[in-house]
Amino acid sequence: MDGMTEEFRNHLDGILAEIEAEGLTKRERLITSAQAGRVSVRRDGEEREVINLCANNYLGLANHPRLIEAATRAMSDHGYGMASVRFICGTQDLHRELETALAQFLGHDDAILFAACFDANGGLFEPLLTEEDAVVSDSLNHASIIDGIRLCKARRYRFANCDMDDLESKLKEARAAGARFIMIATDGVFSMDGTLAKLPDIARLAKKYDAVVMVDDCHATGIIGSKGAGTPSHHGVEVDIITGTLGKALGGALGGYVAASKPVINLLRQRARPYLFSNALPPTVVAASIEALKLVEEGDMLRKQLFDATNYWRAGLSKLGFTLLPGEHPIVPVMLGDARLSQEMSQQLYQRGVYVVGFIYPVVPLGAARIRTQMNAALTREDLDTALAAFAEVGRQLGVIT
Ligand SMILES: *Cc1c(COP(=O)(O)O)cnc(C)c1O
């Protein structure tokens, strides 16, 4: 018995040593302040304030007084926890209020909340599609979409990232194989690259091959499109199913949702396993998310700040000679290639008061390591200038720029 345990532990230690030897170990920093443009980080007993360039806090709402007030109020009149899944005794008026507000904001009939968008994507496909059907999925889709698709019995097709010819050939294949229903699944924004899916082309192909379109808009809702309604709004197209998160622009706490037509939402309420078998979101998060949606709808100024910062940051890094992936999204990836270099560079930037993270395999493909910087409305021009100076210094020192 003990020997087995010992062997098992050694086996796991071996894997960890391999990860370490390849320079792929991810280390977590201890933040001791609220999420904001600048955060306090504790290391080796030392506390340090750093400029945070890696939060999904796009509109700077993660510590917004109106969200905190809404959460505090909800805690006193709706309590702390639900201690139940939704269908037993976990649905408060607040949950339905948020679902209705999300549906309205996204232009769909109804919405359903999950504990996370990971769960929304994980639970979406299995109830809607059977072995008679097909899913055609972008190769760079979020891990939760990949897992969700694995859990359903539909036939699976994968098309090369944003490659519309490949999408069409996979749609043809699915039709030729006799698929009853076909669903195309894509991220609205690809989170490692900051590129937008080609929704107008996807919508056109969906129509041609009579397919349903599902878009995960986690990195778009709140910031892209009219009033932040997301990539369909930005591109002026309609899609059938939207999934999203409350954990990014919409306050950054946690929670996910699906917005779609009535039958989709109603069936998910009956059959989606992460919905049926996991606890309801706490009132604090639900109430603050309702408030976040209001701030998003009045948020043209915040979005202007966000995109001004993005343009300034992109131009500054380009001028220094860094290789960026092209785009307009507040995700600005600084391409480095080598995993160790990205770790070393993020380490040195941290020493100079800039908090960024090297993104390495398996989060990005091998040899495509990068520092993914992200802009948000809470960053000041001074923050950006300080960060640019640090990037210049470290970039030269490591030979990334000349
Ligand atoms: C962040 C993210 C998720 C997961 O959202 P959570 O609510 O944190 O689980 C899913 N899909 C995409 C595209 C994301 O960026």
The ligand as an SDF file (V2000), in Angstrom:
LIG
                    3D

 15 15  0  0  0  0  0  0  0  0999 V2000
  -11.8070   33.2870  -19.5200 C   0  0  0  0  0  0  0  0  0  0  0  0
  -12.4420   32.4690  -20.5640 C   0  0  0  0  0  0  0  0  0  0  0  0
  -13.2880   31.4140  -20.2520 C   0  0  0  0  0  0  0  0  0  0  0  0
  -13.4980   30.9580  -18.8270 C   0  0  0  0  0  0  0  0  0  0  0  0
  -14.2670   31.8780  -18.1330 O   0  0  0  0  0  0  0  0  0  0  0  0
  -14.4830   31.6440  -16.5580 P   0  0  0  0  0  0  0  0  0  0  0  0
  -15.7520   32.3620  -16.2740 O   0  0  0  0  0  0  0  0  0  0  0  0
  -13.2950   32.2210  -15.8850 O   0  0  0  0  0  0  0  0  0  0  0  0
  -14.5820   30.1880  -16.3500 O   0  0  0  0  0  0  0  0  0  0  0  0
  -13.9420   30.7430  -21.2660 C   0  0  0  0  0  0  0  0  0  0  0  0
  -13.7400   31.0910  -22.5630 N   0  0  0  0  0  0  0  0  0  0  0  0
  -12.9010   32.0830  -22.9100 C   0  0  0  0  0  0  0  0  0  0  0  0
  -12.7250   32.4280  -24.3440 C   0  0  0  0  0  0  0  0  0  0  0  0
  -12.2210   32.7990  -21.9320 C   0  0  0  0  0  0  0  0  0  0  0  0
  -11.3870   33.7580  -22.2780 O   0  0  0  0  0  0  0  0  0  0  0  0
  1  2  1  0
  2  3  1  0
  2 14  2  0
  3  4  1  0
  3 10  2  0
  4  5  1  0
  5  6  1  0
  6  7  2  0
  6  8  1  0
  6  9  1  0
 10 11  1  0
 11 12  2  0
 12 13  1  0
 12 14  1  0
 14 15  1  0
M  END
$$$$
